[in-house]
Amino acid sequence: MRTKKTHWIIPVFIIMIFAPNLIWPLISSRIDTGNYENRDLAAKPEFSLDSVSNLPDEIEDYYDDNLPFRNQLIELSSAIKYYCFNSSPSDRVVAGKDGWLFYADEDDGDPISCYKGTNLLTDEQLNTISSNLLAARDDLASRGIDFVVFIAPDKERVYSNEMPDYYGEPADSYAVQQIVNYLHENTDLNVVYPVDEIISAADSLGDKGILYHKTDTHWNELGAYVGAKVLLDSLNVSLPALNDSSITINESEDEAGDLAGIMGLHSWIEPGKTYIPTGFDKHDLVEDEWDFYNEYSFHASNADPRKIFIHRDSFCTAMAETIGSQFDESIMVYNQAYTRDKISEEKPDIYVFETVERYAVRNMSDVELVY
């Protein structure tokens, strides 16, 4: 009797194992298979006698990254952790208050150490950074090009009130603040770090206009406008303040951001609202090129006649049109596509080295990454 009751278990188990693989080719075109993890998925391994010992691990990695219904299984597991236990399913993301998410990857700029001030720099490190920036400034000045350093504030610092309480208040002394203070006290470099202006705008606007995406690492166009205005002020180019009567702040539905993707909740999570300022003079802006991994370029009419060149990271994206609209000609080159030959080719009047706070120490510590 025992055999009769259990003989069906093995075939059912086999069907359960292989059914997803059999069904997948028939429906995969209608299922979300996008990569939302901010990393490259494992490629299909190629057999080689030289690397045959690595083949089992490569096959396992490939299968793990290309498992049928992988996104859906990850989403289900992540949703249970996030919605049932109020816990982030990824150690790279901090689940904050009111649906806010924050980046916590120790190997990618370590923004939490920046927030807590546990990554303080020595005098030797500060001197190296200063020397690198001065070398860049002097070389560019010899070619008649003005040099500006622009640091975009980390989201964690601006919206510290949305961080979990156990992180405490953001540190008063931290690496980027050390850099800014050191450069202001010991050099005449034009260094723009609009953290005070961004925090002031966030406090004054409240829920009427948040400046960063709730589920993304980046600022939105409203936050980028505040940052761009401070940068442009340092270059004697005027933009109206947010409280100017000409400015309208438009609200729209946001999209799930990179942090939601890392958590595996890209299609589940409520991303909240995003905000876009309008009403400033864009000088008949024309977009000439828009390639995130290469360059953005624009031209405008009757704007500032100088040509601006920005050596950028992803934080420049939301600022690009605002800045581009204020110069007759502008080019913004992604750091991974940048070479010094670009400066000779473009012959700008202004060179801006732009970096987000969490990458500032790494980038400024190597003169090859500055210009």
N, C-alpha and C positions, 0 to 999 in steps of 0.2 A: 504493500500500500504506500509506503514511503516513496518508492521509486515512481509510482504513478502520479503522485502529487507534485513531484519536483522535477520531472523530466523536461518540463517546458522552460525551466529557468535558464539553462545554458543557451538555447537558441534565442530567447528573448534578449539575454545579455549581449549576445553577438550582434543582434539587430540594432540594439541601442548604441553600440560602439560604432558601427559602420553606417547607420542611417544618415547622420549629418553629412558624411562625405559623399553619399549617393545622392542626397537631395540638393546639396550645395550647387553643383553645376547648373541645375535647372532654375534656381532662384537667385543666384548670387548677383545678377545684374540689377535686381530690384531691392537688394539689401545694402545698407550703408557699410562700406568697407574702407572709409577714409582713415587716414592716419592723423590722430589728434594728440600725439604723445611728445611732440617736440624732439623727436629723434628719428633716425632712419631705421626702418624695419630690416630684419635680416634678409639678405639676398639669397636666391636659390643657389645652393652650393654646387661647385663644379669639381668633378673628380680629377684628381691629380696624384700621381705616385709620390710627388714631393710633399704633399700635404695630407696624405691618406690618414695619418694618425689624428688629424683634426676633424675628419669628416663626420664622425658620430656627433660631436658637439655642434658642428655647423648644421647638420640635418635637424637636430633637436631644436636649435635656435630658429631655424627657418619654419619648422612646423609650429612652434609656439607662436611665432609672429603671423602665421598665415592659417591658423586654425579656422575651420568653417564656423561661422557665427561668433567669431572671436570678439568683435566689438559688442555684440549683444550680451555675451556672457560677462564681459568686463563691466558693462553698464549695469547689469543686474546686480553683480557683486558689489560694485561701488555704490549703487543706490541704497542697498541694504545698510552698508556701513554709514553712509552720509545721512540718510533720512531717518533711519531707525536708531542709530547710536550717536548721531551728531559728531561723527569722527571722519577725518579726511582719509580716503582710501589710498592716498599716496603720501609718502614721507617727503615729497618735494613740494607739497602744497599744505598751507595752514588754513583750516576752516575758521574764518573769523565770525564776527557778529553780523546779524541781519543779511546773511547771504554773501558777505564779502569773502573773497579768497585772496591769499597772499603767497608769494613765492618763497620757498625755503630750501632750495637746492644748494647744498654746501659746496658742490663742485662747479657751480655756475654763478660765481660772483658772491655767493653766501650772503644774501640780503639780510638774513636774521642777525648775523654777526655785525653787519653795518648798523642795524637797528639798535642792538644792545651795546655797541661800542666795545666789543671784545676783540676787534682787529686793529688796534691802535698801531701807528707807525713809529719807528724810531727816527731820530734826527738824521741818521744816515740815509734812510729811505726817503725822507722828505727832501733832503738835499739832492738825491739822485733824480727825483721827479722834477724838482726845480731846474736842475741843470739840463734835463732833457727838453723841457718846455722852452727854456731860454735859447737852447741851441736851435730849436725849430723856429722860434721868433726871429732870431738873428739871421738865419739863412733866408727866411722869407722876406725880411726887411731889406736884405741886400738886393732883392728883386722888386722892391717897391710894393710888397704885399703886406697888409695889416694882418696880425695874428690874434685870434680870439679863442679862448678855452670856454666851452659851454658844458655844464654838467646838469643833466636832468635828474631831479630828485627821485629817490625810490618811493614807490607807492606806500610801503609800510610806514615810513616816517610821516607822510602827509596825512594818512588816515589811521593814525595810531589808535584813535578812539574806537576803531572797528577791529583792532587786533584782540585776540583772546586776553583776558585779564592777567593770566599767568606770565605773560611776557613783560608786564609792567610798562612804565613810560619809556619812550625812546631816550637813548643816552644823549646827554648834552655834548659830550666829547666823543667823536667818532672819526674814522679815517678821513672821509672827504672833508669834514669840517677842519681837521688838522691841515689838510692840503690847502684849502682855501685861505685859512688864516696865515699859514706860512708864506704862501705866495703873495698875499696882500702886504705882509710885514717886511718881506725881504726882496721883492721884485716889483717892477712896474708893469707886469703882465696884465692884460685885460682878461680877467677871470669872471665868468658869469655863472652863478649857482643860485637859481631863483627859488630856493626852498622857502624863504620867508614870505615872498609874494604868493607862492602857490598855497601855502598853509593859510595865509590871510584870506585869500579868495575862497578857499574851501570853507573856512569858518563863516565868512559873511554870506555865502550862498546857501549853505546847508543843503537841504533836500531840493532846493530850487535849481541846483546845478552842480552835480558832482563832477570832479575833474579827472578821475581815473575810471576805467572800466571795472565793474565789480568783480568780474570773473576772468580778468586778463591782467598781465603784468604791466601793461602800458597805460599812459594817460590817454584820454580821449581828445577830441579837437578843442574842447573848451580849456582843458588843462594845458594843452599844447599852445593855445593862443596866449595864455598868461605867460608861459615860458618864452614864447617867441617875442612878446612885447618887451620883456626885460632884456633879451638879447639885442633887439633892434634899438632899444633906448641907448644901449652902450655904444651903438654905431651911429647915433644921432639920426635915427629914422623913427618917426612917430607913428604909433598906432593908438586909436582911442581906447581908453580904459573900459573895463566891462560895465561900469556904472554910467558910462557916457550915454546920452539920450539916443545916439545913433545906433547903438548896439542892441540887437535882439538875440536872446538865447533861446534856441529852438530845441524842443525835447522830442525824442523819438525812441522807439524800441531798440534796445541794443541786441547784439548777437553774442552767443556764448563764446568766451575767449579761450586763450591758450591754457589757462589754469584749469578750466572746466574740462578741456581735452585731456590734460595730464591725469586728471582724476577719473577719466573714463565716463564723464557725465555730460558730454557735449550736447547730446540731444535731450537730456533730461532737465538740466538745471535752468532756473529762471535767471536770465542775465541782467534784468533791471532796465534802466533807462540810460541813454547817452545824450549828450548835449553838444550843440554846434552853435558857435556865435556867428552872426551875420551883421551886415550894416557898415563894414569898413570898406574903404576904397581898394578894389583889387586891380585897378589900373589895366583893365582889359586883359587879364592874365590869360596866357596861352600855354598849355602843356605840350612840350615838345617830346618828352620821353618819360615813361613811368614804368620802371623795371626795378622791383624791390631789391633783387640780388645784384643789380648793376648800378644804375643811376636814375635819378629824377632830374629833369631839366625843364626850365620855363623861360619865357620872355614876357615882358609887360611893356606898357606904353606910358611914357611920361612919369615913370617912377624914379627911384634913385639911380643915377647913371652908372654907379659902380657895379662891377660884376662880383657876385659872391659865390664862393666855393665852400661846400660843407663836406668834411670827411665825417661820415655819419654811421650810426647804428640804427636799429629799428625805431628808436624814439623820435627820430627826425620825421618819420612818415606822417604823423598827425600834424606836424608843423610845416610840412613842405609847401603847401599851397599858400599859407599865410605869409611865410618868408618870401617865397617866390614872387608873390604879388607886389612886393615892395621894392623890387629891383628890376631894372631893365633886362638883366640877364642873370640867371642863376643855375648852378649845377650842384647836385648833392650825390656824392659817390659813396656807395656801401663799403664798409671797411674791408670786407673780404675781396672786393673787386678793385680796391684802391692801389695805385702805384704812384711813386713820385713823378713819373713821367706825365701824369695827368695834370700836374700843376704847370709844367712847361707847355703842355698842349693848350690848356684853357686860359692861361695868363690872367688869373683873377686879380681883383683889387683887394679882396678880403678873403682870408682863409679861416674857417671856423673848424676847430677840432671839437666834435660833439661826442659825448659819451654819457651813458646812464651811470648813476652813482655806483651801482654794484660792480661795474667794470672799470671804474676810474683808476684804482690803484694798479691793476694789472696793465691797463693800456698806457698809463703815464710813466710806468716804470721801465718801459722799453721805447727808446726814441724812435725805433722803426715802426712802432704802432701809432705814433703821434702824427707824423707827416712823411 
